[in-house]
């Protein structure tokens, strides 16, 4: 099954993935293999047919083509990252998470006449390989892009989603997850992360405005940040290079706030600079939070000549570092209070206590923010969360099991 699918994958467009999954899945006894991918906001699972967005011809076909994540067995499999069995019309069916590391791409719906451990291993192996195939082919597939969208996307959001790294990542040292809303109208927010040896770089940006120009400024900030650090610049130098390019391009007509941070996973030392942005939060022990104090410099692009200070904090294994933009805490609906920092941190702590994986916690958080604002945000709302698992394998394994990412 796996060798045949891998051999066929090299010249396989996205449109042939479902068919080839069925053909090769049969070698392991799977009489039906259906590939479902999650939409941009993580609200529905859509059937990958190989033909883009097909129009269902009947209610039954519509139910087959799109499955809600909330309140369904498929949704439970997606939310908790576990195989969920269900009795189907043609035998035993399984919903199997399709993961790339900890990035939740969607699910497989497999029909099998076997229910032993070997069949489960085959199911997980097939899901893993298909996840890799989807990841390698989605960036140049308009069919996939159409399928995972439930609404039109503006140009700024198109740029942002293709600029930023995947929204979830884990490698045994850290678990990283990010979320952005409004997903189809995002403009001036952006996040980034990258690894260099034991050091994890994290950054979040919030550009002035809510239009395509803000998206261009955020794109420039991320590009300049990557370029500078890949040439060996430190945090101060990187933030100053971002400012230099913003002024060169926009002539003081646009600015960007941000946090740029480095986490040494071997020691747990966090260093960061604050360029006119909300201070980071640390959640410790799943019980309390603290804001990390650091004298803020001026927003990048304003050239106000304020000093840029490098601040340091010693993290403990299991600490969750949270970077966010003001759209998260300042979201409000007419006649109501802001979502607020207290409600924001309380939500994160409560969902941590529920044992939810980090990506699922953020998915639910953004839905809560959108619901609080009755589905319409006046500003971009972005959160980047990084959990440091610890400096040793023992710490890493224990923390990963606690967050539900040990198998990721």
Number of C-alpha atoms within 10 A of each C-alpha: 16 17 9 13 21 14 10 14 19 9 8 15 15 25 17 16 22 19 16 18 23 18 17 20 23 16 12 16 17 22 17 17 24 18 25 26 23 23 20 19 18 22 17 22 26 24 26 25 21 17 13 18 18 13 9 13 8 9 9 9 11 15 12 14 18 18 20 16 18 14 9 11 18 28 23 17 22 27 22 17 25 17 21 18 18 15 10 12 8 11 13 15 24 24 26 26 29 31 23 23 16 25 19 22 22 29 29 28 24 24 25 21 13 15 12 8 9 11 16 15 11 17 26 19 15 22 24 17 18 27 24 15 20 19 15 12 16 14 12 11 14 11 17 23 15 14 21 22 18 13 11 9 14 15 15 23 23 16 17 22 17 10 16 15 14 17 19 20 21 20 14 20 25 23 25 25 25 23 23 27 25 22 21 20 22 29 32 27 33 30 29 21 22 14 12 10 9 14 19 19 21 22 21 25 27 30 27 20 18 17 17 18 17 22 26 17 29 30 24 18 31 22 15 21 23 18 15 19 17 12 9 10 16 16 24 17 15 22 25 21 20 24 27 17 17 25 18 11 14 13 13 14 11 19 24 28 25 30 25 25 24 22 25 21 21 13 16 19 15 19 17 23 25 27 28 17 22 18 21 21 18 22 20 17 15 16 13 11 20 13 13 15 14 17 16 20 20 22 23 27 26 18 15 10 8 12 12 19 16 17 15 17 14 11 21 17 22 24 20 25 24 22 26 28 26 17 24 25 19 19 23 22 18 8 6 10 12 18 20 16 13 10 13 15 19 14 17 22 19 14 18 19 14 11 14 19 22 24 25 17 21 23 18 18 19 20 16 16 26 21 14 18 20 13 13 15 22 13 21 24 27 27 23 25 23 25 25 27 29 25 19 14 12 11 16 21 16 15 24 25 13 17 20 17 22 16 11 17
